[in-house]
Amino acid sequence: LFLEFINSLDKGLDVENISKDGQYFYIFKLKDFGYFVFAKEQKLDDVILKSLKPVMDKLATSLKSCRLHEQTQENLQRAKKAEKIKLQFLANMSHELRTPLNSIIGFSNILQKNKQKNLIEKQLNQLEKINRNGMHLLTLINSILDLSKIESGKMDIELRDIDLVATTNSIVELLFS
């Protein structure tokens, strides 16, 4: 029975009614939303039904807005959760990378001091490269963490001048060492 009404509404009618067991059932087709059904014990005249149509359209618009608001809130919660997971991942990974990296840097510093005087110049140069590249890698890890802190609003950006020539030379040295 309900499907017959839906079919008649799909043919362009805005409202349909049927009576059963002393009740009048009204089905309104709501714009971009679906159908609204209600029952009355008395039959409504055409003037009232026509005046209800704009009210039903406004109801549909309001319901659609509520649904969109709920979806937006759900998406916002999912995004916040994903951001929290990302930050936790970065914090964990930075710890997992920094701990052994600091050991490598520390041991290369100790060996570079050559207290027993048993290392040749080539070995000392290689230790210096290990140390420099380790420090560079540590700087990259810290920069990634800083970017994630900036994204999350937990760090302020400080603009300052840099020595472009020295920075460029340092990059070239790292690339060719």
GIZIBEL-V980344 format. One record per backbone hydrogen bond with DSSP energy under -0.5 kcal/mol. CO is the residue of the C=O (numbers start at 1). NH is the residue of the N-H. If there is no record, write none. Layout:
co = [CO | CO]
nh = [NH | NH]
This chain:
co = [1 | 2 | 3 | 4 | 5 | 6 | 7 | 8 | 9 | 14 | 16 | 18 | 20 | 23 | 23 | 24 | 25 | 26 | 26 | 27 | 28 | 28 | 30 | 30 | 34 | 36 | 38 | 40 | 45 | 46 | 47 | 48 | 49 | 50 | 51 | 52 | 53 | 54 | 55 | 56 | 57 | 58 | 59 | 60 | 61 | 62 | 63 | 64 | 65 | 66 | 67 | 68 | 69 | 70 | 71 | 72 | 73 | 74 | 75 | 76 | 77 | 78 | 79 | 80 | 81 | 82 | 83 | 84 | 85 | 86 | 87 | 88 | 89 | 90 | 91 | 92 | 93 | 94 | 95 | 96 | 97 | 98 | 99 | 100 | 101 | 102 | 103 | 104 | 105 | 106 | 107 | 108 | 109 | 110 | 110 | 111 | 114 | 120 | 121 | 122 | 123 | 124 | 125 | 126 | 127 | 128 | 129 | 130 | 131 | 132 | 133 | 134 | 135 | 136 | 137 | 138 | 139 | 140 | 141 | 142 | 143 | 144 | 145 | 146 | 147 | 148 | 149 | 149 | 150 | 157 | 162 | 163 | 164 | 165 | 166 | 167 | 168 | 169 | 170 | 171 | 172 | 173 | 174]
nh = [5 | 6 | 7 | 8 | 9 | 10 | 11 | 13 | 12 | 29 | 27 | 25 | 23 | 20 | 25 | 40 | 18 | 28 | 38 | 16 | 30 | 36 | 33 | 34 | 30 | 28 | 26 | 24 | 49 | 50 | 51 | 52 | 53 | 54 | 55 | 56 | 57 | 58 | 59 | 60 | 61 | 62 | 63 | 64 | 65 | 66 | 67 | 68 | 69 | 70 | 71 | 72 | 73 | 74 | 75 | 76 | 77 | 78 | 79 | 80 | 81 | 82 | 83 | 84 | 85 | 86 | 87 | 88 | 89 | 90 | 91 | 92 | 93 | 94 | 95 | 96 | 97 | 98 | 99 | 100 | 101 | 102 | 103 | 104 | 105 | 106 | 107 | 108 | 109 | 110 | 111 | 112 | 113 | 113 | 114 | 114 | 117 | 124 | 125 | 126 | 127 | 128 | 129 | 130 | 131 | 132 | 133 | 134 | 135 | 136 | 137 | 138 | 139 | 140 | 141 | 142 | 143 | 144 | 145 | 146 | 147 | 148 | 149 | 150 | 151 | 152 | 154 | 155 | 153 | 159 | 164 | 167 | 168 | 169 | 170 | 171 | 172 | 173 | 174 | 175 | 176 | 177 | 177]
